[in-house]
Amino acid sequence: MRPGEILVPKGLIGNAKPPAPGCMSTNHCAEESVEAVFKALAEAVPQSVNAGFSRRLSYAITGNDPRTGRQFIWHFFLARGGGGAAFGYDGWSNVGEVNVAGGIRSPSIEVTEERFPFFIRRHELRPNSGGSGTWRGGLGGICDLVYEGDGPAYLNTAGDGIVVPPFGLLQGEAGLPHDYRIITNGSEIILGSKETEVLVNVGDHIYCLSSGGGGYGNPAERTKEAEDWDRRNGYVF
């Protein structure tokens, strides 16, 4: 392997002029850059690249903890998205973005509930979220978190990938996109990927579904053994 050189003119998002912001440059911009390289190399060396990975899925919430009487701030690192499939391999499930440690960084459910006023009802893989292909994209995750604080909390979302899903390669299909929502009094409020000061009341569910990775190759060429394994383990239904 050897490094390549990418020339980015001054003033573009990948080479911004100070003090212009880079929009979370190590996440969103870096993911765009990696994907552009994958797509370009797929034309020349298709067996050496991956399909699209999940984008960043994150929110932060602040409120008061009735057990301590203190304000808290908590950042969501659970239920990471799926990785893109590659030639010969299904994508990794719950691995997160292509340029970070992803699911490796996910905190303990028990420690989270011990330290913050939350009850996590579900934290599991998201069936059918990986893109179909000869090799399937990795699965995203589901997190259903109930806020049990003292009075209302406020939530900011900070992510990408709600509108544009992780891409498939060589006839592989895209994974499902992210889905953020708050369930309050039986109603669902669908959130965008970059919202601020979203009100969260005691007992509300913060419901996040992360995207699956893109598939690789023609889905019709997936082996029966792989399809049976997916159904038997609940990855698809």
N, C-alpha and C positions, 0 to 999 in steps of 0.2 A: 504493500500500500504506500501511496505517497500523497502529500497534501496538494490540493488544488488552490488556485487563487481566484478570488471573486472580487471584482472591482465595483464598488458602489459609489457613485458620484456624491459629493458633498451636498447636503441639503435634503436627501431622501430619508425615509423612515429608518433605513438601516445604517445611516451615517448622518444623523441629525446634527444641525449646528447648535451648539450651546447658546442659550439655555433651553432650547426646545425639548419637550418631553419625548421619551422614546416608547411610551405606552407599554410599560412593563416589558422592557426590551428583552430580558432574558427568558421571558415566557412567550407572549403573543408574537412578537416580531421574530424571535428565534424559531418558533414553530413554523411560521410562514416560510422562512428561509430554508429550513430543512425539507419541508414538503416540496418546495420548488426544485431543490436538488434531486429529490427522489423522482419526481415526475420527469425531469430532464434526463436523468440516467436510465430511466425505465425504457427509453427509446433505444438505448445502445446496449445496456447490460441488464436486461429484465430479470435475470435470475439473481441479481445482487442487490435488489432494493426491496423495501417494504411497502405495503399499502399504507394508507393514512392512519395515524394514531389519534386517540382522543385528544381534544384540546383541554385547556385548563378549566376545571370546574371548582369554584370556590365561593364561599361567602364568609363574612365575619358578622358576629352578633354581640351586642353589648346590652347589659341589663343589670339587675340587682339579684344577688343570691340570698334567699331568705335564711339560709343556714349560717351565714357569716355577717350579713348586713352590709356587705361590700359590693361595689360595682365590679363586674368582670367583663373581659373581652375574650372571645373564643373564635378561632379560625378553623374552618371546616377542611379536614384533610382525609375524610373517609370516602368510601365508595368511588374509588378512582376509575377512570375509563379504561377501555380496552386498547391493546396494541394492534397494529396492522399485521396481516398475514404476509408471509413471504414464500418464495418457491420452496416447497417441501415441508412447510411448517404452518400450523395454525398460529394466529396471533396470541400473545400473552393476554390473559384476562386480568383486570384490575391493576394494570401496571402504571396507568397514568399517561402523562404527556411524553412525547418522544425524547425530550431533552432534560427530564428530571427523574428523580428516584421514584416518583409515582406512588404506587401502593406500598412500597417498602417503608414509606414515611408514615403510614396510617397509624394513628395512636390507638391505644387500648380502649375498647368500649367501656370496660369496668373502671379504668382510671378516669376516663372522661366523665362518667356519671358520678364518680366520687368527688371530683373537683369542681364540677359545674352543675347548675340546676337543669339538667336534661334527663329525659328517659328515652333511650334509643330502642324503638319498637322493632325495627328491622335494619339489618345490615347484611346484604347478601348480593349474589351475582344477579344480573338483569338478563333473563332469558330472551333469546331472539334479537339481542342488541348487536351482535357481531355480524358484519356483512357476509353474505353467502359467497362461496367460491370453491374452487378445487381445494383450497385451504381457507378455512373460515377465520374471520376476524375475531380477536379476543373480545370477551364479554365486558360490558360496563358493570356498574354497581347500582344498588338501590339503598338509600338511607332514609329512614322515616324517623325523625327526631321530634320529640314533644318538649316544648319549653315549659318549665315548672318554676320560673323565677318569681320574684316579688314585684308585681306590677309589670307594665309593658316593657318590651325590649325593642331595639332597633337593629335592622339588618341591612348590610350592603352586599351586593353580589359583585364578583370580579372574575370574569371568565370570558369564554368565547365558545363557538361551536354549537350554538342553539339553532342557527339558521342553516349553516353549511356543515354537513356531516363529514366524518372521515372518509376519504375517497377510496374506492376500490381500484385495483389494477388488472389489466389484461382480462377484461370481462367480469372480474370480481365486482361484487356489489358494495355500495357504501354501507357503513354502519349506521345505526340509529343516532340521531343528534341528542344533545343534552336536553334535559327537561327540569326546570326549577319551578316549584309552586309552594304556596302556603295554603293549608287547609284550616279554615276557621269557621266554626259553627256550621259545619256541613257544606260550606261553599269553598270553591277552589279559586285561588288568585294565582294566575300564571305570571311568572317573573321574567324579566329580561336578564341578559348576562351582565349588565352594568347598571345596577340600580342603587340608589342611596336612600337611607332613612326609611326603610320599609317597616311599618309597624307590625310587631309580633305580640299578640296577647297571650296571657297565661293559658295553657292548654292547647294552643295552636300547634299544628304539625308542620314542620319544615320538611318538605318532601323533595328529594333530589334523585334523579335518575341520570347516570352518566352514560355517555355514548359508548358504543362498541367500536372496535377497529374495523377498517375496511377489509374486504375479502380479496383473495388473489386467485386469478384463473377462472375458467368457466365453471359455474356451479354444477352443471350437468356432469362434469367429470369427477366430482367428489366420490370417493369410494363408499360402497354400502357399509363397510365396517365403520368408517368415520361417522356416517349419518346415524347408524345404530347407536354408537357410543354417545353422540350428542343427545339423542332422544332419551336414552337410558339414564343419563346423568342430569337431565333437565336443562341442558344448554339451549335446546330448541324444543318447540312443541307445536 
